[in-house]
Amino acid sequence: MAKLPVHVDKLIEDFGPHKAYAPQSGFHGSNEPDKLVKTHCCYCGLQCGIKLKVKDNKIAGFEPWEDFPYNEGRLCPKGVMRYMQNNHPDRILSPIKRVEGKGFVPTSWEEAMSKTVSEIKRIQDTYGKDSFAMLSGVSLTNEKSYMIGKFARVALKTANLDYNGRLCMVSAGGGNKKAFGLDRSSNSWADLKHAEVILIAGANVSETFPTLTHYIWQARDNGAKLIVVDPRMIPLARTADLHLPVRPGGDSALFGAILKIMVDNDWLDHDFINNHTTGFQETIEAVKDYDLDWAEEHTGIPKEKIYQAAQMWGKAKTSFLLHARGIEHHTKGVDNVISCINIVLASGRIGRPYCGYGTITGQGNGQGGREHGHKCDQLPGNRDITNPEHRKYISEVWGIDEKDMPGKGLSAYEQIEAIHRGEIKGMISICFNPLISLPNNNFVREALEKLEFYVCIDTFLSETARYSDIVLAGSLHEEEEGTVTTAEGRVVKINEAVTPPGKARRDGEIIMELADRLGEGDKFSFPTSEDIFNELRVASKGGTADYYGITYQKIVDNYGVFWPCKTLDHPGTPRLWEDMKFETPDGKAHFNPVKYRPASEMPNKDYPVVLTTGRVVSQYLSGSSTRRIGKLVDQYPEPLLEIHPKLAFQYGIENRDLIKVKTRRGEAEFPAQVVETIREDTVFIPYHWGGKFSANQLTIDNLDPVSKIPEFKVCACQLEKTGKKASQERRAEAYQSGL
Amino acid sequence: MPETNYDQEMAFFVDMQRCIGCHACEMACAECETNGQESMIHVNYVDRSKSTQTTVQVCMHCEDPTCANVCPADAIHQDEFGVVHSANTSRCIGCSNCVLACPFGVPKKMEEAELMMKCNMCYDRTSVGKKPMCATVCPSQALFFGTKEEIARMRPDSVPVNSFLFGKQEVNTKVNIMMPKGTDQLLIP
């Protein structure tokens, strides 16, 4: 049933994306707001503090929050403009339902809720409980993440709950759990300030985490050397001491080679390795043949630079290694992460001031959202859904029989495959736009079309929501109180600045009413968000992500609290491992051997060019909100194909030529942007757009065997000139993601 | 004009090497109610085909402002703190002399309004002890507002320069450009 009810142009006309701009003189009341509400940006994992101006229960503007210690008022362009969503003309102001031939029309909450619940029951009665799946997202607060985990298992009674963190930091989580027994950045960003060497791998900090740049520049003022590993000369790499332009997919070869050089030169911390780690011998055995010639061949980086990087890293007294999606979006994402951790452990530089390591979580609550159980294999406190003790504890907290707790379900992309196999027939989603953000998205669209019933909780009609039967009008970040956990592990408070507009409701209330109508209302009786948090505290108690000692008041009093925080009198833990007691069963940090293996689809003579994808500074993830904010759209209106002049010359490609990019999954056309800032064998397309502008029509859906993250960062493509120049019309309409 | 406590110890510093080209400064500047959603600061690529290097151009608030000197309507005013203000709307005749004469290419003529507009160092903020909006939000602190002592302490490898030689014209400015140590004047042939 979930095909588009009318032509997409009609849906765009009714629900956008439309570009919104502030009135020339600002929104009503922006110069004399009723109140300024301290909260955080809704976008990336840095969660910058910001104050929102409120007039007549509408967001009217922003003011920097200079007292918040992480960002002290600093913001990126997305953060400055994030206030534009609440007042946006595209907002869904009441529940809407699909009407064939018409599109979507308003309906009552009663009709939307009863239809949703009757369809859930029909599908589950016919095909079994697991045939109704749920997809969630980690732009949601800890409270909502926790409640959705409980809702899926207790009310929906399905094993098939997963989330868009599957596209974000699951590889980092997998690697961290293997090495440290716990999944969190080991340090707060404050430890960057006096690190002697900062190594940043696959993290376009200046475009995707702009406010972190200040910490890196400060460190350089203090004498730090900066090494950037990236196939492109990203803005951060422009002045770096060393830029290693790695071939996409070559990361574990690079870090394996660096480990070997450290061993050969004895740039090792033997005391740390002997006393606090296991697995060192097997790990160095795995890289013993990774000499410089081999490394140059497999990484595409000149060997002199690899040696120089190893020397800088090896000899440093303090250091910080950061990575993000660039090394994690691979079929060997976990291996890449572990290969980074191995050179950190070999250096012994962890658990001390200015000795740091961490992933930079991409989504607003990528950290907290991945700890409290809306992941297919996980229960709150970062517990394991297959572990009998963990099941027992959480069942008691939830007041259910452990036998009724579903088991491990399918991960996000596996759910799409299960729809194709006919195993999943119905779906509810919140905070996820898989039609843009999943790879090989023609396959995703075909799956959506096969669902018997699909209901979305959303604030805007996203490209995915266009395929739904019912949309339940939900709330924005600033429309519901809660907490999020930032990329440095700091739990911060999100404040409700305004109530949801029109007949839209808080997401939490929607979930609670659905639970009630599914007969489990007594387990979802939370008068306030703080009540949910207090249950989460208990549920997380004793887990590795222990929030028990954190309260709303404590967060407010301290500008956030770093977990683990096990008791009420505990101040929180900005820096992990100071006691050298790791969370692994033996209490030691674990080296893990990594053998380099190539990407799942390497270039060949038919598909000779490497395609990699990523983001731009003015857009956020699937663009569901940022493609509606006029100034952000205008800054970078359409996805461009970045290509090196030498590769462009081979094909006779010039700037703005419209290029057909073909992979084994699909084809799409993009204007060329000929730049020297990318490897000669690689092209790059940002992925924030949908429809014919979507880079994810081309990307490959092979998954990491451990983390199940798709390989967004490497596939093989062909380039073909269309003989046309890209038009201005195309540029002007890209944000709408039409067909 | 409101009562002010503009702190003359505070200065504005621009460091192009730190700029990441994110445009947060432009977005935030345009939000100011007096700017009518237009930014008074401008970020541009130097040559995107070769590099991701960007430049950021803000009014330099010259000690002897060329824009004011060439204004036939005497519309551009420099106040006692050295801040050069946008053209007085009742005087500006929209002749564009200032646009053509500014050595830094700063003033823009707002065609719709037939008025010259430029940065006034966020007078509404700086006059009450706050930082200008662009320097507050700048995520890389390529734009910094503070004292000379602070910047000397925080950024020991570079020095502020506020003297420029455009051919034969020497221009001294209130706004500083951060340059490698040892630089004292920028020569623009």
Interface residues (C-beta under 8 A of the other chain):
Chain A: Y21 A22 P23 Q24 S25 G26 S30 N31 G61 F62 P64 E66 N71 G73 R74 L75 C76 P77 G79 V80 M81 S206 E207 P210 T211 T213 H214 W217 Q218 D221 M233 I234 P235 L236 R238 T239 V617 S618 K631 Q635 P645 N655 Q673 V674 V675 E676 T677
Chain B: Q17 R18 I20 G21 C22 H23 A24 E26 M27 A28 A30 E31 E33 G36 Q37 R48 S49 K50 S51 T52 Q53 T54 K131 M133 T136 V137 C138 P139 S140 Q141 M154 R155 P156 D157
